[in-house]
Each structure stands twice: as structure tokens, then as C-alpha cells.
Amino acid sequence: MTTHGHAAAVGRDSFEINHGLWVRGRNVIAFLMLVSYICCGFGIVSNHPQFYHSYLFAFVYFMMICLGALFFVQVQFLTGSAWSVPVRRFMENIAALLPMGALLFIPVALGMKVLYPWTHPTTDKVILSKAGYLNPEFFLIRAGVYFLIWTLWSGSIYVQSTKQDTTKSIRQMHILSRWSAPGLLLMFLTGSLASFDWVMSLNPKWYSTIFGIYCLAGGGLAFMAVITLIGLGFRGAGVLKNTITEEHYHDLGKWMFAITIFWAYIAFSQYMLIWYANIPEETIFFKMRNSGSWGYWSMLLLIGHFVVPFLVLLGRAAKRNYQVLALMALWILAMHFVDIYWLVMPNFTPYLNLHWMDFAALIAVGSTLAFQFWWRLKQHALLPVGDMRFEEGLAFRNA
């Protein structure tokens, strides 16, 4: 289809969310927030250690997705990508949720003594050797620095992008590119350190230098699944169905396929190096996760997180089929659940024990972020209409 043809088709789409749809979405999200908050409140009273375990899992699950959004937004600006313009505002809105993470971090900070063994007095020489880094005060300072950087970068990108909707100036494109170059480096650094702090230090004797990339890769993959579901959800509601086309979904499918392979490569590299070195301080991580019922969970992770999406998304036809893409996006988010649960929970229990608070906390954190995301959709156009590559993005076709 030519650019003119795309423009004619897009002319039938509104770039503003329908008020009735917005209200219905808001009410559903608010209801989920209310119910999940009540459940979490009951959980704190009835079993506060389990609440903190479940909450940390939920917090990490969504923060990795938001970091994936910040990464991909900056990649689009640095590469001058045109194909992603019709879906980029959704990416920006998810990245802009990172400041809310500072508020959601409060229960993690309050539960430090329940979650992290290095917060307790010890005579263990290994833990004492890391006390300069693993101590409550520095832990909180680092978290503050992470959220400050993420807030500054995601907020600045969001402000400049929405400003371009009205200015339609190339100046914003140059500003966004300049922010994105150092932003990518800072995102990798702070994202890796955050994964070390929040997840790896649950077992302070264990370490892996590749762990940060592993967590970020999983978050990036889950983020692509979220973007795909958002687009398809709006399409089902009759919104942007002529603007975000089969060609754009094809590229989102290619990204899910590519990151699936990258995640598997990083996961295998970490396992292979630890297995080959056979150092007790390192192998304890996999020993915990290959014992008892956790061994079945590990097998589910291997097959579900890599084998299934790899085989399904391998062909071109699957990436252009809306039903297949929606199913795989949901599957990938379920496997992200399996992955983060696999990283967090074996540190607290020697056997797999899914608890209702795991789901209550997940819905509570997710609905809080979803409410802010939904609120932002009402504030600006659903697409970056002022971007110089807007028409090119609409006319995009895969080879």
C-alpha cells in the first residue's frame, strides 16, 4: 500500500481514546486495585513474611518490563526507526511508569529484614566481606539513585515526545537522540545493579556477572509481549486498527522471536560457565533449583520460555497471525512469571509452593501501574503524530 493509501486508511482512525472505552477500562482497573489491595492487607496481617516474599516477586516482575520499555524507546530514537512510530507512544507510556516504581519499592524497603539475610548480624566471612556493599543504608541509597536516573530519563523522553505532537519540530528528535545515547548505557548499568540488589542478593553468597543481562533480557521479552497485547487489545476494540497494521505486528513478532533466542543464549551461557567451573559458591544456585519440585519448574522454564515460543514464532505466517501472536504474547508473560518466580522463591522455600498472595501482589502492583498507564492515554495522542517519520511508519512494509 502506498503512503497515500495508508494515509487514507488512517484517516478513519482516531488518535484519541474514546471516552466511553477509557471509563470502562478505568473502572475495571480500579476494581482490580481495590480487591487486590484488600487481599494484600489481609496477607500482611495473616502472614507478613509470605506477603513480602510475594510482593518482591511481583515488584521485580513489573520493574523488568518497564526497564525493557525504557531500553527499546531509546533504541528507536538512536536508530531513527520508522516502523515503530505507530506503537512507540505505548512504549513511552510504559517507560514513564518507572517513577511509580519508587513508590512501589516502599514495601520492599520495609521488608528488608524479612527478605535479605545480609541485613541480620552474622559471623559468616563471605557475607562480612560484602558488607561494604550489602548494608541497608547503601541498599536504599542505590535504589534512590536508580529511580532518580530512570525518572529523569523516562520523564524527559516522554515530555519531549509529547511536545513534538504540537511543535512538529525536528529539534525534539535531536534532543531525544542525545538523551538516548548515554541513557542506554545508564539503563544497562543501573538495571544490572538493581537486579543484583533486589534478586541476586537474596542469596548473598552466590554471584553471577551475567545475571543482570539475564534479568533485563527476560524483561525486554515480556515488554514486547505487553506491547503486542496492548495493540491487539485496542484493535479488538476498534481503535487504531487501520494504523497499527499487520506489518507492525509482524515486526513485533520478530522482536519476540529474536529476544527469545537472546534470552536462551544468556541463560545457557550462565549455566554452562557455572557448570564448567564447578565452584560451590556458584553451583548452589542451580542445585537449589534442580532439587525436588523446583526441578520440574526448571524444566517448565526451559521448555516454555524457549522451546515453545521459538518453534511457534519461527515461521513468517505465525508472526502475521493476530490470534497466534496474542496467544504467544500471553504465553511469554506466563513464562516471565515462571522465570521471576524461579529466581526469587527458591531462596525462601526448598519446595515449590504457589501461594494466593503471589497472585494478589502481582495484581496489586500490575493494576497500580496499569492505572497510571491508562490515565496517561487520556492526556495525549495515542501516537506520536508530530514525529517526522510518522508517515513513513504508517507506510512500513516488511520485506
Secondary structure, DSSP 4 states (H G I P E B T S, - for coil): --HHHHHHHHTTS-SS--HHHHHHHHHHHHHHHHHHHHHHHHHHHH-HHHHHHHHHHHHHHHHHHHHHHHHHHHHHHHHT-STTHHHHHHHHHHHTTHHHHHHHTHHHHHTHHHH-GGGS----HHHHHTTTTSSHHHHHHHHHHHHHHHHHHHHHHHHHHHHHHHH--HHHHHHHHHHHHHHHHHHHHHHHHHHHHHTGGGSTT---TTHHHHHHHHHHHHHHHHHHHHHHHHHHTTSSTTTS-HHHHHHHHHHHHHHHHHHHHHHHHHHHHHHHH--HHHHHHHHHHTSTHHHHHHHHHHIIIIIHHHHHSSSHHHHT-HHHHHHHHHHHHHHHHHHHHHHHGGGT-SS----HHHHHHHHHHHHHHHHHHHHHHTTS-SS-TT-TTHHHHHT----
